[in-house]
Amino acid sequence: MKLEVVVVPVADVDRAKDFYTGLGWRLDADVSTGPDFRVVQVTPPGSPASVIFGTSVTSQAPGSAQGLHLIVDDIAAAYDELKRLGAAPSKVFHDAGGVFHHGGDDARIPGPAPERGSYGSFLSFSDPDGNGWVLQEVTTRLPGRLDPSATTFASTADLAAALRRAAAAHGEHEARIGAEDPDWPDWYADYLVREQAGTGLPS
């Protein structure tokens, strides 16, 4: 079961559409069957899941969606980008408890997590209706966190970086075996899948 869509309740569909597309989110659809039913779908860059809002698509009160998470690999760069685009993000913070974060503004400590630990640094922003988003910095996935049968890359840059890491590791592998490895495509593929799944890397 793959999470495909999150519904966000808004009061002004065009205002929400302008806000989210202004952040660089891809506009997938804007469909109306009349004045009382409209569906707009947008997708954050690199996300496999999309966001839907519109007219008569949810009974939730506008602004009631809170704690929606977006994952980034550089929280400082994400802050700069959101600020440049006018999203008015909070300052980067980490939680006093050191695990995830409390609801609302409770237990926020200014600055990224100590030693910039993966999963520990956050920032928040809201859309014009008050729906609340949280960005979380993840640089290294916990073992077993990803399905090894579903290896994906959010961008060509991510794939290229993974291939460079595989190439460096494969060079060490060939040095260990003292010969050229004719099955290097299989080795690369195994490395990419294992690295993303957080399991032991090939030797």
C-alpha positions in Angstrom: 0.0 0.0 0.0 1.6 3.2 -1.1 0.5 6.6 0.3 -0.5 8.5 -2.8 -2.5 11.6 -1.8 -2.9 13.9 1.2 -6.0 16.1 1.3 -5.5 19.7 2.6 -8.6 21.8 3.5 -8.5 25.3 2.1 -11.0 28.2 2.0 -9.7 29.9 -1.2 -8.7 27.4 -3.9 -7.0 29.9 -6.2 -5.0 31.4 -3.3 -3.9 27.9 -2.3 -3.0 27.0 -5.8 -0.9 30.2 -6.2 0.8 29.6 -2.9 1.8 25.9 -3.6 2.8 26.4 -7.2 4.8 29.4 -6.1 6.9 27.1 -4.0 7.7 25.2 -7.1 5.3 22.3 -6.5 4.2 20.7 -9.8 0.6 21.3 -10.8 -0.8 17.9 -11.8 -4.5 18.7 -12.2 -7.1 21.4 -11.9 -10.5 19.8 -12.6 -14.0 21.3 -12.1 -17.3 19.7 -12.8 -19.3 22.8 -11.8 -19.3 25.6 -9.3 -19.6 23.2 -6.3 -16.8 20.7 -7.1 -13.2 21.4 -8.0 -10.1 19.3 -7.4 -6.5 20.7 -7.6 -3.5 18.4 -7.2 0.0 19.5 -6.7 3.2 17.5 -5.9 6.2 18.7 -3.9 9.5 18.4 -5.8 10.9 14.9 -5.6 7.8 13.6 -3.7 6.1 10.3 -4.7 2.9 11.5 -2.9 0.8 14.5 -3.9 -1.5 17.0 -2.2 -5.1 17.6 -3.1 -7.3 20.6 -2.2 -10.4 22.2 -3.8 -14.1 22.7 -3.4 -16.2 20.0 -1.7 -13.2 17.6 -1.5 -13.1 17.4 2.4 -15.3 18.2 5.3 -12.3 19.3 7.4 -12.2 23.0 8.4 -9.7 25.1 6.4 -6.4 25.2 8.1 -7.0 22.2 10.3 -4.3 20.0 8.7 -1.3 20.1 10.9 2.0 18.3 11.2 2.3 17.5 7.5 6.0 16.5 6.9 8.3 17.1 4.0 11.8 15.5 4.1 14.9 17.4 3.0 18.6 16.5 3.0 19.7 20.1 3.9 17.5 22.0 6.3 19.5 25.3 6.0 19.2 25.3 2.2 15.5 24.5 2.5 15.1 27.4 4.9 16.8 29.8 2.4 14.6 28.5 -0.4 11.3 28.8 1.4 12.2 32.3 2.6 13.2 33.3 -0.9 9.8 32.1 -2.2 7.8 33.9 0.5 6.7 31.0 2.6 7.8 32.7 5.9 9.4 29.6 7.4 10.3 29.4 11.1 13.9 29.3 12.1 15.5 25.9 12.2 14.9 24.1 15.5 15.4 20.8 17.3 13.3 19.3 20.0 14.2 19.3 23.7 13.4 15.6 23.9 15.7 14.7 21.1 13.2 12.4 19.4 10.9 13.7 16.7 9.3 16.9 17.9 6.4 18.0 20.1 3.2 19.4 18.7 2.8 23.1 18.0 5.7 25.2 19.3 6.3 23.3 22.5 9.9 22.2 23.4 11.5 23.9 20.4 15.2 24.7 20.8 16.7 27.1 18.3 19.2 25.7 15.8 19.8 22.3 14.2 20.1 19.1 16.2 23.4 18.5 18.0 26.1 17.3 15.6 23.4 17.7 12.9 22.1 14.3 13.6 19.8 12.8 11.0 16.1 13.1 11.7 16.7 15.8 14.4 16.5 19.2 12.7 13.2 20.8 11.7 11.5 24.0 10.5 7.9 24.8 10.0 5.7 27.0 7.7 2.0 27.4 7.1 -0.1 28.0 3.9 -2.4 31.0 3.7 -5.2 29.0 5.4 -3.0 28.0 8.3 -2.4 24.3 7.3 0.9 23.5 9.0 3.9 21.9 7.4 7.1 20.7 9.0 10.4 20.1 7.2 12.6 17.4 8.7 16.3 16.9 7.7 17.1 13.3 7.0 20.7 12.6 5.8 21.0 8.9 6.8 18.1 6.5 7.0 17.6 4.1 9.9 18.4 0.5 8.9 15.3 -1.2 7.5 13.5 2.1 7.1 13.1 1.7 3.3 11.7 -1.2 1.3 14.6 -2.9 -0.5 12.3 -3.9 -3.3 11.4 -0.3 -4.1 14.6 1.6 -4.8 13.9 5.1 -6.0 15.8 8.4 -6.5 14.1 11.8 -6.3 16.3 13.4 -9.0 19.1 12.6 -11.5 21.5 14.4 -9.1 20.6 12.0 -6.3 21.1 9.0 -8.6 24.4 10.4 -9.9 25.6 10.9 -6.3 24.7 7.3 -5.5 26.5 6.0 -8.5 29.6 8.0 -7.5 29.5 6.4 -4.1 29.1 3.0 -5.7 32.0 3.6 -8.1 34.3 4.6 -5.2 33.3 1.5 -3.2 33.6 -0.7 -6.3 37.2 0.6 -6.8 38.0 -0.6 -3.3 36.3 -3.9 -4.1 38.5 -4.5 -7.2 41.6 -3.6 -5.2 40.7 -6.2 -2.6 40.1 -9.0 -5.2 43.2 -7.9 -7.2 41.4 -8.1 -10.5 38.9 -6.3 -12.7 35.3 -7.2 -11.9 33.4 -8.2 -15.1 30.1 -8.3 -13.1 30.4 -4.7 -12.0 26.8 -3.8 -13.2 25.4 -6.5 -10.7 27.7 -5.2 -8.0 26.6 -1.6 -8.6 22.9 -2.5 -8.5 23.4 -4.5 -5.3 25.2 -1.5 -3.7 22.5 1.0 -4.7 19.7 -1.1 -3.4 21.4 -2.0 -0.1 22.6 1.5 0.5 19.1 3.0 0.2 17.5 0.2 2.2 20.1 0.7 5.0 21.3 -2.9 5.0 24.9 -4.1 4.9 26.8 -3.0 1.8 28.6 -5.5 -0.5 32.3 -6.0 0.1 
